[in-house]
Amino acid sequence: MSRMADFPERIVCLTEETTETLYLLGEERRIVGISGFTVRPPRARKEKPRVSAFTSAKIDKIVALQPDLVLGFSDLQADIAADLIRAGIEVHVFNHRSVAEILRTIRLLGGMVGCAGKAAELVASLEAGIASARATAAQLTTRPRVYFEEWDEPQISGIRWVSELIGIAGGDDCFVELASESLGKNRIIADPLEVPRRAPDIILGSWCGKKFRPERVCERPGWSQVPAVRTGHLYEIKSSIILQPGPAALTDGLAAIQQVIERWAAEQPTARVRPSRAAGSSAPRR
């Protein structure tokens, strides 16, 4: 039986992370449609038609592409998946929320397109970057308390893979107890003064596609004595490299968090750490 009969040849990716993964695996020829929010790799927006947002999609346009597989993410795309299934299209919806699950999803996707070996190599490269970040973090004598804000009104703390990456990079997530909640509404911080009470040393903002405004954070009532505000350790992490559960988060996202923590550590007399190689530099780029 030919390879074309064995594995899907016309794939629509409703979110960015599967598109990025297929490009990294050298299997981009299989992609016939992508999410309009895709920015990685940049060439994908030039090469592939955009057929969906995140919670909506152009069903007729997807059907016209005659895909033999559509890849989605999470319960938030359940209605899109249902419409496509009713149209007779095969759909697989991933629901990965942790670093380990991101790596598992890459392996699974590689198997689905017949390149398990290349997927294993990609995972090994990503794991090497994570191990390097852990080794650097182990040199810290003091770990910063980190508040990650995914949205500002209402304030929403970081999801599980973000919380885990903060830990890998050498920080302690101020709201780790909320990280396991998959839905943003369940990670809302009802009392804005709870953040000052937890006294983060670093504030990271990634407002889901909206520019992070550190000056607005500093102006919040009761926040003036937050250590991060007093010392100016407020940073934006671009949503494109941290809020997608895929290779970007494990490479550029992790590296960005690590660089912030190293900058903070350089100012602490008991928490200095030697500069490290970027966490994701071993991962192949295409």
Residue pairs with C-beta under 8 A, 6 or more apart in sequence:
3 114
6 114
7 112
7 113
7 114
8 30
8 67
8 68
8 69
8 90
8 112
8 113
9 30
9 68
10 30
10 32
10 65
10 66
10 67
10 68
10 69
11 18
11 22
11 30
11 31
11 32
11 67
11 68
11 69
11 70
11 71
11 113
12 31
12 32
12 33
12 34
12 51
12 52
12 62
12 65
12 67
12 69
12 70
12 71
13 19
13 22
13 31
13 33
13 34
13 35
13 38
13 70
13 71
14 35
14 52
14 54
14 57
14 70
14 71
14 72
14 73
14 77
14 80
15 35
15 37
15 54
15 71
15 72
15 73
15 77
15 244
16 34
16 35
16 37
16 38
16 39
16 40
16 240
16 244
16 246
16 248
17 73
17 102
17 105
17 244
17 245
17 246
17 247
17 248
18 71
18 73
18 94
18 109
18 246
19 31
19 34
19 35
19 38
19 40
19 44
19 48
20 40
20 41
20 44
20 244
20 246
20 247
20 248
21 105
21 106
21 109
21 122
21 246
21 247
22 28
22 30
22 31
22 109
22 113
23 41
23 43
23 44
23 286
24 122
24 247
24 283
24 284
24 285
24 286
25 109
25 110
25 113
25 115
25 118
25 119
25 122
26 115
26 118
26 286
27 113
27 115
28 44
28 47
28 286
30 113
31 44
31 48
32 48
32 49
32 65
32 67
33 48
33 49
33 50
33 51
33 52
33 61
33 62
33 65
33 67
34 44
34 45
34 48
34 49
34 50
34 51
34 52
35 50
35 51
35 52
35 53
35 54
36 50
36 51
36 52
36 53
37 53
37 54
37 209
38 44
38 45
38 48
38 50
39 45
39 240
40 240
40 241
40 244
40 248
41 285
41 286
49 61
49 65
51 57
51 58
51 61
51 62
51 65
52 58
52 62
52 80
54 76
54 77
55 76
55 77
55 79
55 80
56 80
57 80
57 83
57 84
59 80
59 83
59 84
59 87
62 70
62 84
62 89
63 84
63 87
63 89
67 89
68 90
69 90
69 91
69 92
69 112
70 81
70 84
70 89
70 90
70 91
70 92
71 91
71 92
71 93
71 94
71 109
72 80
72 81
72 91
72 92
72 93
72 94
73 93
73 94
73 95
73 96
73 245
74 93
74 94
74 95
74 182
75 95
75 182
77 93
78 93
81 91
81 93
84 91
85 91
92 112
94 105
94 108
95 182
96 102
96 104
96 105
96 245
97 159
97 160
97 161
97 180
97 182
97 245
98 160
98 161
98 164
99 130
99 161
99 164
99 165
99 168
99 250
101 161
101 245
102 161
102 245
102 246
102 249
102 250
103 123
103 126
103 127
103 250
105 245
105 246
106 119
106 122
106 123
106 126
106 246
106 247
107 116
107 119
107 120
107 123
109 119
110 116
110 117
110 118
110 119
110 120
110 122
111 119
122 247
122 283
122 284
125 282
125 283
125 284
126 247
126 250
126 251
126 280
126 283
128 282
129 250
129 251
129 254
129 255
129 279
129 280
129 281
129 282
129 283
130 168
130 250
130 254
130 279
132 276
132 277
132 279
132 282
133 168
133 169
133 170
133 254
133 255
133 258
133 276
133 279
134 168
135 276
136 170
136 258
136 262
136 273
136 274
136 276
137 143
137 168
137 169
137 170
137 258
137 261
137 273
139 273
139 274
140 170
140 261
140 265
140 271
140 273
141 270
141 271
141 272
142 265
142 268
142 270
142 271
143 170
143 171
143 172
143 271
144 170
144 171
144 172
144 200
144 201
144 202
144 233
144 261
144 264
144 265
144 271
145 171
145 172
145 174
145 198
145 199
145 200
145 201
145 202
145 227
146 166
146 171
146 172
146 173
146 174
146 200
146 201
146 202
146 203
146 204
146 257
146 261
147 157
147 173
147 174
147 175
147 195
147 198
147 200
147 202
147 203
147 204
147 228
148 157
148 158
148 162
148 163
148 166
148 173
148 175
148 204
148 205
148 206
148 237
149 155
149 156
149 157
149 158
149 203
149 204
149 205
149 206
149 207
149 212
149 217
150 156
150 157
150 158
150 159
150 162
150 184
150 187
150 206
150 207
150 208
150 243
151 184
151 207
151 208
152 205
152 207
152 213
152 216
152 217
154 188
154 189
154 190
155 188
155 189
155 192
155 195
156 184
156 187
156 188
156 189
157 173
157 174
157 175
157 178
157 179
157 187
157 189
158 166
158 173
158 175
158 179
158 187
158 204
159 179
159 181
159 182
159 184
159 187
159 243
160 179
160 180
160 182
161 245
161 249
162 179
162 242
162 243
162 249
162 253
163 173
163 175
163 176
163 179
164 179
165 242
165 249
165 250
165 253
165 254
165 257
166 172
166 173
166 204
166 257
167 173
168 254
169 254
169 257
169 258
169 261
169 279
170 258
170 261
170 265
170 273
171 202
171 257
171 261
173 179
174 195
174 198
174 200
175 187
175 189
175 198
178 186
178 187
178 189
179 187
181 187
189 195
192 220
192 221
192 222
192 223
193 222
195 223
195 226
196 222
196 223
196 225
196 226
199 226
199 227
200 226
200 227
200 228
201 227
201 228
201 231
201 233
201 264
202 228
202 233
202 234
202 235
202 260
202 261
202 264
203 214
203 217
203 226
203 228
203 229
203 233
203 234
203 235
204 234
204 235
204 236
204 237
204 257
204 260
205 212
205 213
205 214
205 217
205 234
205 235
205 236
205 237
206 212
206 236
206 237
206 238
206 239
206 242
206 243
207 239
208 239
208 243
209 239
211 236
212 236
214 234
214 235
214 236
217 223
217 229
217 234
218 224
218 229
218 234
223 229
224 230
227 233
228 234
231 267
233 260
233 263
233 264
235 260
237 253
237 256
237 257
237 260
238 256
240 248
241 248
241 249
241 251
241 252
241 253
241 256
242 248
242 249
242 253
242 256
242 257
243 249
247 280
247 283
250 280
250 283
251 279
251 280
251 281
251 283
252 280
254 279
254 280
255 278
255 279
255 280
255 281
258 276
258 278
258 279
259 278
262 273
262 275
262 276
264 271
265 271
265 272
265 273
266 272
266 273
